[in-house]
Amino acid sequence: MSTSAISLGSQDQTPPQPHELLALFGGTFDPIHYGHLRPVEQLANEIHLDKVVLIPNNVPPHRPQPEASSAQRLAMLQLAIEGNPLFSIDQRELRRDTPSYTIETLETLRKEYGHAVPLAFIIGQDSLLSLHKWHRWEALLNFCHLVVMGRPGYAQELETPALQRWLDAHKVDDAGLLRQQPQGFIYLANTPLLDISATQIRQRRHAGDDCANFLPSSVERYIESQGLYRR
Ligand code: ATP
């Protein structure tokens, strides 16, 4: 396995140049799948990203614990991005033994990269819909832009008129604006809609079904070799 694309933490990352848009993509990745990879690759074309940093989380605050261990989820990420220079991995949340809150990760990243670098945090539509339940969610836009990828089966409108007004107040249609200021905008991307979730993959595995169309074969082989998602 090549380790060239894998960052072991902040000290291994080359700081982005001014006006380079650094994209961050957090998730549980239990496991990583094409619903993560394909839309993000398209997004990189759409808004001209050179780098996407995957940030696997440790103890997700709002969810049951992952079935795969942190080491296994990391190994699957490494296999999934092998040979793809778009992606790197930041392990800072995995190293924590307390819940990893996105806002706290963003605070540490801002300190490292400084205040001028535009940061974009990528989320799926389902995450946008539940964003108001995230720890200190209203402060997120003080540290980053939000870039939202559509996801089939999820509502377009936010839960309340007040939340929808918040979205409308920050939404921009021109992705170029994401480079004009370091944080504060929300961009709804035109990425392809893929009906794939980690839940669905775990359920298929539990039922003994194959997952060839849902994730890279190297990841599927790893899952098989580790006997993951079988209980
Ligand atoms: P689970 O089914 O276990 O909840 P998941 O498939 O949603 O997992 P996560 O690791 O929780 O995967 O997701 C990380 C991020 O990727 C979230 O912001 C989520 O909205 C986004 N995401 C996941 N799957 C898709 C998809 N098919 N299309 C667009 N975004 C997605």
Residues whose N, C-alpha, C, O or C-beta is under 5 A from the ligand:
A	BS01	ATP	G26 G27 T28 F29 D30 G35 H36 I122 I123 G124 Q125 D126 S127 M149 G150 R151 L194 I196 S197 A198 T199
